[in-house]
């Protein structure tokens, strides 16, 4: 697998489940050419979700995730957070 993408569901899972998913994702990714992209949203409720800024911490500490914040295409008053890691030429 070269690219793993998650859209908002990780923040709605428990940290234990996210860690499990991250371990499986890392095991399946191409070791030399891999990319991880995760999207989340602002105005999250810590009673029902985790802080999206924690998402990169569930993956290998050597992965340097880039964070981008953009206006949500469906709601101009909301922001989407993007966390992107790319080890090679994948997804460029």
C-alpha positions in Angstrom: 0.0 0.0 0.0 1.4 3.4 -0.9 -1.3 5.7 0.5 -3.5 5.6 3.6 -6.3 8.1 4.0 -8.6 8.7 6.9 -11.5 11.2 6.9 -12.6 12.3 10.3 -13.3 8.9 11.8 -10.1 8.5 13.9 -11.0 11.4 16.1 -14.3 9.6 17.0 -12.4 6.4 18.1 -10.7 5.7 21.4 -6.9 6.1 21.5 -6.5 2.3 21.9 -8.4 1.7 18.7 -6.5 4.4 16.8 -3.2 2.9 18.0 -4.3 -0.5 16.7 -5.2 0.9 13.3 -2.0 2.9 13.1 0.1 -0.3 13.8 -1.8 -2.2 11.0 -1.4 0.8 8.6 2.3 1.0 9.2 2.7 -2.7 8.8 1.0 -2.6 5.4 2.6 0.6 3.9 5.4 0.3 1.4 8.5 0.9 3.4 10.2 3.1 0.8 7.3 5.1 -0.8 4.4 5.8 1.5 2.0 8.6 2.3 -0.5 9.1 5.1 -3.3 11.7 4.9 -5.8 12.4 7.6 -8.5 15.0 7.7 -10.5 16.2 10.7 -12.6 19.1 11.7 -12.7 22.0 14.2 -15.2 22.6 17.0 -14.7 19.0 18.2 -16.2 17.9 21.5 -13.7 16.3 23.8 -16.5 14.3 25.5 -17.1 12.4 22.2 -13.8 12.8 20.3 -10.1 13.3 20.7 -8.2 16.5 19.8 -7.3 16.0 16.1 -3.8 17.5 16.8 -3.0 14.2 18.5 -3.6 12.1 15.3 0.1 12.2 14.2 1.3 10.9 17.6 -0.3 7.5 17.0 2.1 6.9 14.1 5.9 6.3 14.0 7.6 9.3 15.7 10.0 9.6 12.8 7.1 10.6 10.5 7.1 14.4 10.1 3.5 15.3 9.5 2.6 18.6 7.8 -0.5 20.3 9.2 -2.7 22.5 7.0 -5.9 24.3 8.1 -8.4 25.2 5.4 -12.0 26.4 5.2 -14.5 23.6 5.1 -16.0 23.4 1.6 -19.4 22.7 3.0 -19.5 25.3 5.7 -17.5 28.6 5.4 -17.6 29.0 9.2 -15.8 25.8 9.9 -12.2 24.7 9.4 -10.8 21.3 8.3 -7.4 20.1 9.6 -5.2 18.1 7.3 -2.2 16.0 8.5 0.0 14.8 5.7 3.1 12.6 5.7 4.9 11.7 2.5 8.1 9.6 2.4 8.8 9.6 -1.3 7.2 10.4 -4.6 3.8 9.1 -3.6 0.9 11.6 -3.9 2.9 14.4 -5.2 
